[in-house]
Amino acid sequence: MAFGMLAGAAARADEGTRGLASFEWTRTPGAEACLSETEIVEDVERSLNRRVFAPRAVADRILRASIAPAASGWHATIDLSTKRGVALGARELDIEGQDCREASDTLVLAISLMADLPELPVERAPPPVRAVRVEPPPMRFRAAIAPAAVLDDGPAIHPGANLSLEVLPHAFVPVVADLLFQLQTHGTAHGQQYGLAGGTLAVSLCPLNVAQSRFGLLACVGPEATLYAAWGRGFSENATAYSSTFGGLVQARASYAFTDKLRGFLLLGAIATPQSVDLLFGEEGGGDRVLGRTSHVIGVGGLGVTLEL
């Protein structure tokens, strides 16, 4: 009888952790008289005096063995691996003799030696990775700029510009501070010119804050104050005057993120106030003439970019 071992099988150690193995036994045609899987399991566990095998779901290793007829007797192979497929050892046996049952002791001994290998370094699980919790910043800031259009109750559209700062706290609704500029110029049939410029400061809370992939939506409402400056040329008295109104602003800001820092956004909103400002200009014969009046409601639209600071 000849006995051989392939390189790669670790030697048995007296001490060490030995896990349970799932056993797969194959008898090729002509080897039906050899030990059955149940007989091998019983003989190996009796030889080692402990439980060796377990179902694959709970086993730590996989032990595969097979036997086939050979020219001078029988040829057996034994392979041991981890559940992840990492090879732990392999053996080949050439057993002389015509009766496979006579080779049982040799076969059981070889399988027992392989099943009894101590735990190898490759089987040891790496230490668990400690999760590092990354706290989000307490708040983020975005600065925005957009050319704008202002629609009054004329109806007429006037040019404007919007500067804003978006404050996005981690534990509160977003806040938007807006500075909106508008400019109106008019002329009379007599060649007189007058203009109106407005600067609106508004601070809004945004109870609706939607962020989906690269898209975002803010819906905001808050108080506003507008300072108007009016001037005239060609009247009996050329002068500049100032006045102010107070009201509220509602707006929606839809945005799309081009990068982590840069977004494009569309602004749609309205400013409403119960107050209005009359544009009075003096006549040459005395008295004042009303040439215009500010709107109680104006619409605002803009298209611009925001940059996260």
C-alpha positions in Angstrom: 0.0 0.0 0.0 1.4 3.4 -0.9 0.4 6.7 0.8 1.1 10.2 -0.7 0.4 13.8 0.4 0.3 16.9 -1.7 2.2 20.0 -0.6 -0.1 22.6 0.9 -1.7 20.6 3.7 -0.7 21.9 7.1 0.6 19.5 9.8 -1.7 18.7 12.7 -1.0 20.6 15.8 -1.7 19.5 19.4 -3.5 22.7 20.2 -5.7 25.1 18.2 -9.2 25.9 17.3 -10.9 23.3 15.0 -14.1 24.4 13.4 -16.9 22.2 12.1 -16.8 21.1 8.5 -19.4 20.4 5.8 -18.6 17.0 4.3 -19.1 16.2 0.6 -18.3 12.5 -0.3 -18.3 11.2 -3.9 -18.0 7.5 -5.0 -17.4 7.3 -8.8 -18.8 4.3 -10.8 -17.1 1.2 -9.7 -16.6 2.4 -6.1 -20.1 1.8 -4.8 -18.9 -0.9 -2.4 -16.7 1.7 -0.5 -17.8 3.3 2.7 -20.9 5.5 2.5 -20.9 9.1 3.6 -22.8 8.2 6.8 -20.2 5.5 7.7 -17.3 7.9 7.1 -18.9 10.6 9.3 -19.5 8.1 12.1 -15.9 6.6 11.9 -14.2 10.0 11.7 -16.1 11.5 14.7 -15.5 8.3 16.7 -11.8 8.4 15.8 -11.5 12.1 16.9 -13.9 11.7 19.8 -15.7 14.9 19.0 -18.2 16.4 16.6 -16.5 17.1 13.3 -19.2 17.6 10.7 -22.2 19.9 10.4 -24.6 21.2 7.8 -23.1 23.7 5.4 -25.2 26.6 6.8 -23.4 26.4 10.1 -20.1 24.9 9.2 -16.8 26.8 9.1 -15.1 24.7 6.5 -15.9 22.5 3.5 -14.3 19.0 3.3 -14.6 17.3 -0.1 -13.5 13.7 -0.7 -13.8 11.2 -3.5 -12.7 7.7 -4.4 -12.4 6.0 -7.7 -11.1 2.7 -9.0 -7.4 2.7 -10.1 -5.1 0.2 -11.8 -3.6 -1.2 -8.6 -6.6 -0.5 -6.3 -8.1 2.8 -5.4 -7.3 6.5 -5.8 -8.8 9.0 -3.3 -8.6 12.8 -3.1 -9.3 15.0 -0.1 -9.7 18.8 -0.2 -10.3 21.2 2.7 -11.3 24.9 2.1 -13.0 27.7 3.9 -16.6 28.7 3.1 -15.2 31.6 1.1 -13.3 29.1 -1.1 -9.8 29.7 0.4 -7.8 26.4 0.1 -6.5 25.0 3.4 -5.0 21.7 2.2 -5.2 18.8 -0.2 -4.3 15.1 -0.1 -4.2 12.3 -2.6 -4.1 8.6 -1.7 -3.3 5.5 -3.8 -4.5 2.5 -1.9 -3.6 -1.0 -3.1 -6.1 -3.9 -2.9 -9.2 -5.1 -4.7 -11.7 -4.8 -1.9 -12.5 -1.1 -1.1 -13.7 -2.1 2.3 -10.1 -3.1 3.1 -9.0 0.5 2.4 -11.5 1.9 4.9 -9.0 2.4 7.8 -6.6 4.3 5.6 -9.3 6.5 4.1 -10.8 7.3 7.5 -7.4 8.2 8.9 -6.6 10.5 6.1 -10.0 12.3 6.3 -9.6 12.5 10.1 -6.2 14.2 9.8 -7.6 16.7 7.3 -10.7 17.4 9.3 -8.6 17.9 12.5 -6.4 20.6 11.2 -6.2 23.5 13.6 -7.4 27.0 12.6 -5.1 28.6 10.2 -4.3 32.4 10.0 -6.1 32.7 6.7 -9.3 31.6 8.4 -9.2 34.2 11.1 -11.7 37.0 10.4 -10.2 40.5 10.2 -11.0 42.7 13.2 -14.3 44.5 12.7 -13.9 48.0 11.2 -14.9 50.6 13.7 -17.6 52.7 12.3 -16.7 56.4 12.3 -19.7 58.6 12.5 -19.3 61.7 10.4 -21.4 64.5 11.9 -22.8 66.9 9.2 -21.8 70.5 9.6 -24.2 72.5 11.8 -25.2 74.6 8.8 -24.3 75.3 5.2 -24.4 78.6 3.3 -25.1 79.2 -0.4 -24.6 82.6 -2.1 -26.8 83.2 -5.2 -27.0 85.8 -7.9 -29.5 86.1 -10.7 -30.7 88.6 -13.3 -34.3 89.1 -12.7 -37.5 90.5 -14.2 -40.1 92.4 -12.2 -43.8 92.5 -13.3 -46.0 95.3 -12.0 -49.7 95.8 -12.3 -49.4 98.0 -15.4 -48.8 95.3 -16.6 -45.2 96.1 -17.5 -41.9 94.2 -17.1 -38.8 95.9 -15.7 -35.2 94.7 -15.4 -33.8 93.7 -12.0 -31.3 91.6 -10.1 -31.5 89.3 -7.1 -28.7 88.7 -4.6 -29.5 86.1 -1.9 -27.9 84.0 0.9 -29.4 80.6 1.6 -28.7 79.3 5.2 -29.4 75.6 5.6 -29.1 74.6 9.3 -28.9 70.9 10.1 -31.7 71.0 12.7 -34.0 73.8 11.4 -35.8 74.9 8.3 -33.7 76.8 5.7 -33.6 80.6 5.8 -33.2 82.8 2.7 -32.1 86.5 2.8 -32.9 88.3 -0.4 -31.9 91.6 -1.8 -33.9 92.5 -4.9 -33.2 95.5 -7.2 -35.6 96.9 -9.8 -35.4 99.8 -12.2 -38.1 101.6 -14.1 -37.8 104.5 -16.5 -40.6 106.5 -18.1 -41.2 109.5 -20.3 -44.0 111.9 -20.9 -45.4 113.3 -24.1 -43.6 116.6 -23.4 -40.2 115.0 -23.3 -40.0 114.8 -19.5 -38.2 111.8 -18.0 -38.7 110.2 -14.7 -37.5 107.0 -13.1 -38.1 104.7 -10.1 -35.6 102.4 -8.5 -36.5 99.9 -5.7 -34.4 97.9 -3.4 -36.2 95.1 -1.4 -34.8 93.3 1.6 -36.6 90.1 2.6 -35.9 87.4 5.1 -37.8 84.2 4.5 -38.3 80.8 6.2 -38.6 77.8 3.9 -40.9 75.1 5.5 -40.8 73.1 2.2 -37.3 71.8 1.5 -37.1 68.9 -1.0 -33.8 67.4 -2.0 -33.9 64.5 -4.5 -30.7 63.4 -6.2 -29.4 66.5 -8.0 -32.7 68.4 -7.8 -33.8 70.7 -5.0 -36.8 72.8 -4.2 -37.4 75.5 -1.5 -40.7 77.2 -0.8 -40.3 80.3 1.4 -42.3 83.0 2.9 -41.4 86.0 5.0 -41.5 89.8 5.6 -40.0 92.4 3.3 -39.2 96.1 3.2 -38.7 98.1 0.0 -37.0 101.4 -0.3 -37.9 103.5 -3.4 -36.0 106.3 -5.0 -37.7 108.4 -7.6 -36.3 111.2 -9.8 -37.4 113.5 -12.6 -35.9 115.7 -15.3 -37.5 118.4 -17.3 -40.1 119.4 -14.7 -40.4 122.7 -13.0 -38.2 121.3 -10.3 -35.7 118.5 -10.9 -35.5 116.5 -7.7 -35.0 113.0 -6.1 -37.2 111.7 -3.4 -37.3 108.5 -1.3 -40.1 106.5 0.3 -40.6 103.0 1.6 -43.2 100.2 1.9 -43.5 97.1 4.0 -45.1 93.8 3.1 -44.5 90.1 2.5 -42.6 87.9 0.1 -43.5 84.4 -1.1 -41.1 82.5 -3.4 -40.1 79.1 -4.8 -36.6 78.2 -5.7 -36.0 75.2 -7.9 -32.3 74.2 -8.3 -30.1 71.6 -10.0 -26.6 70.7 -8.8 -23.9 70.8 -11.5 -21.2 70.0 -8.9 -21.1 69.6 -5.1 -20.6 73.4 -4.9 -22.3 74.9 -7.9 -26.1 74.9 -8.7 -28.3 76.5 -11.2 -31.6 77.8 -9.9 -35.0 79.2 -11.1 -36.7 81.8 -8.9 -40.4 82.6 -9.0 -42.0 84.8 -6.4 -44.4 87.7 -5.5 -44.2 90.7 -3.2 -47.4 92.1 -1.8 -47.9 95.2 0.3 -51.0 97.3 1.4 -49.0 100.4 0.8 -48.2 102.3 -2.4 -46.0 105.3 -3.3 -47.3 108.1 -5.5 -44.9 109.7 -8.0 -45.6 113.5 -7.7 -44.0 116.1 -9.9 -44.4 119.9 -9.8 -46.1 121.7 -12.7 -44.8 125.0 -14.0 -48.0 126.8 -13.0 -47.8 125.4 -9.5 -49.3 122.3 -8.0 -48.3 118.6 -8.2 -49.1 116.0 -10.8 -49.3 112.3 -10.1 -47.4 110.5 -12.9 -47.2 107.1 -11.4 -47.9 104.9 -8.4 -46.1 101.8 -7.2 -47.9 98.4 -7.4 -49.5 96.6 -4.4 -48.4 93.3 -5.9 -45.4 92.6 -8.1 -44.1 89.4 -9.6 -40.5 88.4 -9.6 -38.7 85.8 -11.8 -35.0 85.1 -12.1 -32.5 82.5 -13.4 -29.1 82.3 -11.9 -26.5 80.3 -10.0 -25.7 79.5 -6.4 -22.3 78.7 -4.9 -21.9 76.8 -1.6 -19.5 78.6 0.7 
